[in-house]
Amino acid sequence: MKRIEFNIAEEKNLQEIFSIFSAAIEEMNKHNIQQWDELYPDKYILENDIKEKQLYIGTIDSEIVCVYVINSHCDEQYINGNWKYPNATYNVIHRMCVNPKFQNQGIGALTLNHIERSLKSAGVETIRLDAFSLNPFALKMYYKQGYIKVGETNWRKGKFYLMEKKL
């Protein structure tokens, strides 16, 4: 596989990014994973992520293979986490999505490795995220990459696991 190039997304990428999320929602629905829909994540949320310079894309030959948001913002529900490193500096991964055309090729794991290396070199000590409890593909990947479940919370779509990894 060719090397993935990671960059901050630009406004010109919005439509392609939105199309990838739409295709991912369609793919998840085929597997009865009702995690995302037309309300979340919508184009406005993704556009705002781009404006805030928090949305990153991974490309191979200029085609977007993955998308993710990284920042230090967490939902108030993160208080439900029994965080193993409560005093550590952390960033949160949001809206990580592999383009369905590139799924099952290790792109998700390569993306997590990239995020972890980048954050560690920036002095961040831990990564936090939430994963839909009914998405076995995402859960398998996170557990395999060393993330541990530290709590649960419920949102509109159901139960999500709060997860953490020390860098």
C-alpha positions in Angstrom: 0.0 0.0 0.0 1.2 3.5 -0.8 2.0 5.9 2.1 -0.9 7.9 3.5 -0.3 11.7 3.5 -2.0 13.5 6.4 -3.0 17.2 6.2 -5.4 19.7 7.7 -8.6 19.7 5.6 -9.4 22.8 3.6 -12.7 24.3 2.6 -12.3 22.9 -0.9 -12.4 19.4 0.6 -15.8 19.8 2.3 -18.0 18.2 -0.4 -15.7 15.2 -0.8 -15.5 14.8 3.0 -19.3 15.0 3.3 -19.6 12.4 0.5 -17.3 10.0 2.4 -19.4 10.3 5.6 -22.5 9.7 3.6 -21.0 6.6 2.0 -19.8 5.5 5.4 -23.3 5.9 6.9 -24.7 3.8 4.0 -22.1 1.1 4.6 -22.8 1.1 8.4 -26.5 0.8 7.8 -25.9 -2.3 5.7 -24.3 -3.9 8.8 -27.2 -2.6 11.0 -24.8 -0.1 12.8 -27.1 2.9 13.4 -24.3 5.2 14.7 -24.5 8.2 12.3 -27.3 9.7 10.3 -28.4 12.9 8.5 -28.3 14.8 11.8 -24.8 13.8 12.9 -22.3 14.4 11.5 -23.9 16.9 9.1 -22.2 19.3 6.6 -22.4 22.2 9.1 -20.4 20.3 11.8 -17.8 19.2 9.2 -17.5 22.7 7.8 -17.0 24.1 11.3 -14.3 21.4 12.0 -12.5 22.7 8.9 -12.8 26.3 9.9 -11.4 25.5 13.4 -8.5 23.7 11.6 -9.3 20.5 13.6 -10.3 18.2 10.7 -7.6 16.2 9.1 -7.6 14.1 5.9 -5.4 11.2 4.9 -4.9 10.9 1.2 -3.3 8.4 -1.2 -2.7 9.8 -4.7 -4.8 12.8 -3.8 -7.9 10.7 -2.9 -9.2 11.0 0.6 -9.0 7.6 2.4 -9.7 8.8 5.9 -11.0 11.7 8.0 -10.7 12.6 11.6 -11.0 15.5 14.0 -8.6 16.0 16.9 -8.9 18.6 19.6 -9.1 18.9 23.4 -12.9 19.2 23.6 -14.9 16.5 25.2 -18.6 16.3 25.7 -19.9 16.8 29.3 -20.8 13.1 29.3 -17.0 12.3 29.5 -17.5 12.9 33.3 -18.8 9.3 33.2 -15.3 8.0 32.4 -13.1 6.4 35.1 -10.1 7.9 33.4 -6.9 6.1 34.3 -4.8 9.2 33.8 -7.1 12.0 35.0 -4.3 14.6 35.4 -2.6 13.8 32.1 -2.8 16.1 29.1 -5.1 14.6 26.5 -6.6 15.1 23.1 -9.9 13.6 21.9 -10.5 11.9 18.6 -13.8 12.7 17.0 -15.6 11.6 13.8 -12.9 9.2 12.6 -14.0 7.8 9.3 -12.4 5.5 6.8 -13.6 6.0 3.2 -15.7 2.8 2.5 -13.7 2.3 -0.7 -10.6 1.8 1.5 -12.0 -0.1 4.5 -10.6 -3.5 5.6 -7.1 -2.4 4.5 -5.6 -1.3 7.8 -6.2 2.4 7.1 -7.9 2.9 10.5 -4.9 1.4 12.4 -2.4 3.4 10.3 -4.4 6.6 11.0 -4.5 5.9 14.8 -0.7 5.3 14.7 -0.2 8.6 12.9 -2.4 10.5 15.4 -0.6 8.8 18.3 2.9 9.7 17.0 1.9 13.3 16.2 0.4 13.9 19.6 3.2 12.2 21.5 5.8 14.3 19.7 3.7 17.4 20.7 3.8 16.4 24.4 0.3 15.1 24.7 0.2 12.2 27.2 -3.1 10.4 26.5 -5.8 10.1 23.9 -9.5 9.9 24.7 -12.4 9.0 22.5 -15.9 7.5 22.5 -17.0 4.5 20.4 -20.5 3.3 19.6 -21.1 0.1 21.5 -22.8 -1.5 18.5 -20.0 -0.9 16.1 -17.9 -4.1 16.3 -15.5 -3.0 13.6 -14.5 0.2 15.4 -14.3 -1.5 18.8 -12.1 -4.3 17.5 -9.7 -1.8 16.0 -9.5 0.4 19.1 -9.0 -2.6 21.4 -6.3 -4.0 19.1 -4.5 -0.7 19.1 -4.4 -0.7 22.9 -7.3 1.6 23.9 -9.1 0.6 27.1 -12.8 1.1 28.0 -13.0 3.4 31.0 -16.8 4.1 31.1 -20.0 4.3 29.2 -22.5 7.0 28.3 -25.7 7.2 26.4 -26.5 9.6 23.6 -29.3 9.8 21.1 -28.2 6.7 19.2 -27.6 4.5 22.3 -24.6 3.4 24.4 -21.1 4.6 23.7 -17.9 3.4 25.3 -15.5 6.0 26.6 -11.9 4.9 25.8 -8.4 6.0 26.6 -4.8 5.2 25.7 -1.6 6.4 27.3 1.0 7.5 24.8 
